[in-house]
Amino acid sequence: MSASCKKATELMAESRERPLTWPERIRLHVHLALCLPCRRFRRQLAALLDAVRALSDEVSGDERLSAEARDRIRARLK
Amino acid sequence: MSAGSPTTPDPAAWLAEHGDALFAYALRRVRNRAAAEDLVQDTLLAALAAPERFEGRSSVRTWLFGILRHKVIDHWRSQGRHDPRAEAGVEAELERRVNGFFDRWGGWQPSAKPRAWPDGATERSEFSEALRRCLDTLPARSAEAFLLRERHGVSVERLSQDLGTTPTNVWQILCRARVALRDCLQRGLLGDPPGTKAGPSSGDSRSGSDP
């Protein structure tokens, strides 16, 4: 028996948090074998999560402290 | 890198060296400049009050970021106490959006069906820009939970305490965030405004290569 795309998607998202049960794994794999969009979902989700971990903390222009905020904070630290 | 050694606390140097980075982090989490400025200030004040907590095991920057992360969590806790329903409302909207990706039988709607992404799309620098924009479309608390989970490995139990909600809810928030982010990225990569019909998915050279 195969899962629906919605169920398969939920299982793939949940498998990040818990090991799937054997029946769930079988349903998911049967579904993935038959469903190209869900195989893409799996691949793209993995790529997206890799990219989230690789996001840099670099700062862009509008994410800088304003001069006023900087002065105010500096004054409080005295 | 010697400036601001906590053995001789030099908060002005901390502010000069790390202020922008701390602010950018806080701003991405709380999406409000005034609140982010307050968080930076609170972080530096806390660091100044307890420089002995810095044990030299890591850089000053890492130490300050550790304090800031806790300040952001405190911010969410107090927000949750003040207005728990506002955040629950936007989260319910995300739930409806994600449910809308599927038809009544649980199949993909044509507009949401995963399609092939351009070759190498995920390696280009625009991808991380698109990712940031998509994170901003999530409800703020959902984005926070997602980032803490995926980037910092915080447990679901811990998140439920920190964000003032149940583990089940955190679980659902995380799963929805993953599904919604993929959808948002696809629309960004393929230039697909929400609600438009997907074209035929031709030319996916990698379609047969799934393990």
HADDOCK unambig.tbl for C-alpha pairs under 7 A between the chains (distance, minus, plus):
assign (segid A and resid 4 and name CA) (segid B and resid 106 and name CA) 5.32 0.50 0.50
assign (segid A and resid 4 and name CA) (segid B and resid 107 and name CA) 6.19 0.50 0.50
assign (segid A and resid 5 and name CA) (segid B and resid 106 and name CA) 5.69 0.50 0.50
assign (segid A and resid 5 and name CA) (segid B and resid 107 and name CA) 5.09 0.50 0.50
assign (segid A and resid 5 and name CA) (segid B and resid 108 and name CA) 6.39 0.50 0.50
assign (segid A and resid 6 and name CA) (segid B and resid 102 and name CA) 6.45 0.50 0.50
assign (segid A and resid 6 and name CA) (segid B and resid 106 and name CA) 4.81 0.50 0.50
assign (segid A and resid 6 and name CA) (segid B and resid 107 and name CA) 6.30 0.50 0.50
assign (segid A and resid 10 and name CA) (segid B and resid 175 and name CA) 6.95 0.50 0.50
assign (segid A and resid 13 and name CA) (segid B and resid 175 and name CA) 5.18 0.50 0.50
assign (segid A and resid 13 and name CA) (segid B and resid 178 and name CA) 6.65 0.50 0.50
assign (segid A and resid 14 and name CA) (segid B and resid 175 and name CA) 6.25 0.50 0.50
assign (segid A and resid 36 and name CA) (segid B and resid 207 and name CA) 6.94 0.50 0.50
assign (segid A and resid 37 and name CA) (segid B and resid 113 and name CA) 6.30 0.50 0.50
assign (segid A and resid 37 and name CA) (segid B and resid 114 and name CA) 5.03 0.50 0.50
assign (segid A and resid 37 and name CA) (segid B and resid 115 and name CA) 6.57 0.50 0.50
assign (segid A and resid 39 and name CA) (segid B and resid 210 and name CA) 6.90 0.50 0.50
assign (segid A and resid 40 and name CA) (segid B and resid 114 and name CA) 6.07 0.50 0.50
assign (segid A and resid 40 and name CA) (segid B and resid 115 and name CA) 6.96 0.50 0.50
assign (segid A and resid 41 and name CA) (segid B and resid 114 and name CA) 5.85 0.50 0.50
assign (segid A and resid 44 and name CA) (segid B and resid 182 and name CA) 6.98 0.50 0.50
assign (segid A and resid 45 and name CA) (segid B and resid 182 and name CA) 6.29 0.50 0.50
assign (segid A and resid 47 and name CA) (segid B and resid 122 and name CA) 6.79 0.50 0.50
assign (segid A and resid 51 and name CA) (segid B and resid 128 and name CA) 6.81 0.50 0.50
assign (segid A and resid 52 and name CA) (segid B and resid 151 and name CA) 6.88 0.50 0.50
assign (segid A and resid 53 and name CA) (segid B and resid 150 and name CA) 6.65 0.50 0.50
assign (segid A and resid 53 and name CA) (segid B and resid 151 and name CA) 5.15 0.50 0.50
assign (segid A and resid 55 and name CA) (segid B and resid 128 and name CA) 6.57 0.50 0.50
assign (segid A and resid 59 and name CA) (segid B and resid 21 and name CA) 6.16 0.50 0.50
assign (segid A and resid 59 and name CA) (segid B and resid 24 and name CA) 6.13 0.50 0.50
assign (segid A and resid 63 and name CA) (segid B and resid 23 and name CA) 6.95 0.50 0.50
assign (segid A and resid 63 and name CA) (segid B and resid 24 and name CA) 4.99 0.50 0.50
assign (segid A and resid 64 and name CA) (segid B and resid 20 and name CA) 4.90 0.50 0.50
assign (segid A and resid 64 and name CA) (segid B and resid 23 and name CA) 6.68 0.50 0.50
assign (segid A and resid 64 and name CA) (segid B and resid 24 and name CA) 6.52 0.50 0.50
assign (segid A and resid 65 and name CA) (segid B and resid 19 and name CA) 6.98 0.50 0.50
assign (segid A and resid 65 and name CA) (segid B and resid 20 and name CA) 5.56 0.50 0.50
assign (segid A and resid 65 and name CA) (segid B and resid 23 and name CA) 6.33 0.50 0.50
assign (segid A and resid 69 and name CA) (segid B and resid 37 and name CA) 6.72 0.50 0.50
assign (segid A and resid 73 and name CA) (segid B and resid 41 and name CA) 5.67 0.50 0.50
assign (segid A and resid 74 and name CA) (segid B and resid 12 and name CA) 6.32 0.50 0.50
assign (segid A and resid 77 and name CA) (segid B and resid 11 and name CA) 6.66 0.50 0.50
assign (segid A and resid 77 and name CA) (segid B and resid 45 and name CA) 6.55 0.50 0.50
